[in-house]
Amino acid sequence: MLEERKQKEIEFYNRKANSFLKEKSVAKWLGDFERFNPFLLESYKFLQNFLRNRCQDKKILDYGCGNGIHSIWLAKYGAQVVGIDLSKFSLQIARERAKKNGSGE
């Protein structure tokens, strides 16, 4: 049962990621797969400010990193981030996003 659910989840996020990769909009890089930009939320800004001075030189595992939107800013604040995800296409986007933002791979 778990394997079937996992496979459906992989297929779902692979479809989302493929759609994302085909989109020509530059704005897609600002948000998640739903084109939502969490950086507009005050609660998210609070979280960023809280972590800004606390994650430098830390090792962080972003489990279920998706398109890497959260991993990028942690890396910019000096953390060593490893992102893992079930969707290989999501990981492809996360790698591209990291390269675009100068955060490595």
N, C-alpha and C positions, 0 to 999 in steps of 0.2 A: 504494500500500500504506500509506504513512504517513497519507494523508488518511483512509483507512478506519479505521485504528487511532485516529487523533485524534477522529474522529466518534464511535466507540464509547466513548472515554474521556469525551467531553463528555456523551453520553447517560447514562453510568453516574453521573457526578457530578451531573448535573441531577436524576436520580431520587433520589439521596441527599439533595440539598438540598431538593427538594420534600417529601420525607418529613419532614425536619427542620422545615421551615416549618409543616407541618400539625400537628406534635406540640404538645400544650398544656403540657407540663412546663416549668417555669421552670428546672429543673436542666440542661436541654439547653444552656443558654448557658455552662455551666462547662467543657464539653469539646469534642471534635471530633465528626465525623459518626458515629463509632462509640460515642459517649458516654464516651469515655476522657478523663480529666482528666490531662494530662501534668504539671500542677503538683504532683501527688502524688509524682513520682519525684525522688529525691535528685539524679540527674544533671541533671534539668531545673532544679531549684532552683539547682544550681551554675552552670548556664548563665545563668540570670536574674541571679544575683548578679554574675557576671563581666561581663555586658553593662550592668548597671544604671548604672555610672559611666562606661561607655565609648561609649554610643550617643547621649548628649545632644548635640543640635545636629548630628547626622549625618543624611545622607540615605540611606535604606535601601529597596531594591527587594525586596519579598516576592514572588518569582516562584512562582506556583502557590499563592497564599495560601489557597485553600480558603475556609473559613468565617471566616478572619481571626483565629483564636485566637492566633497568634504575633505578628501585626502590632499587636494592641491593646496588649500590655504594652510593646512597643518604643516605641510612641507615648506611653505613660504615662511612660516614662523620658526623654522629651524628643526622640526621633528624629522626623524627618519621614519617614513611611512611605507608600510607594505599593505597593499590592497589585494584582497582576494574576492572572487565572485564566481558563481556557477556559470554565468554567461560569458563565453569567450569573446563575443562581440562587444559586450559591455566593457570588458577588460581592454579591448582594442581602443575603445573610445577613451577610457581612462588614461591609457598610454599616450594617445594623441593629445589629450587635454594637458597632461603633464609636460609634454614637449612644448606645446604652445605657451605654457605659463612658466617655462624655464625651471620646472621642478624635477627634472630627471625623468626616469621611466619607472 
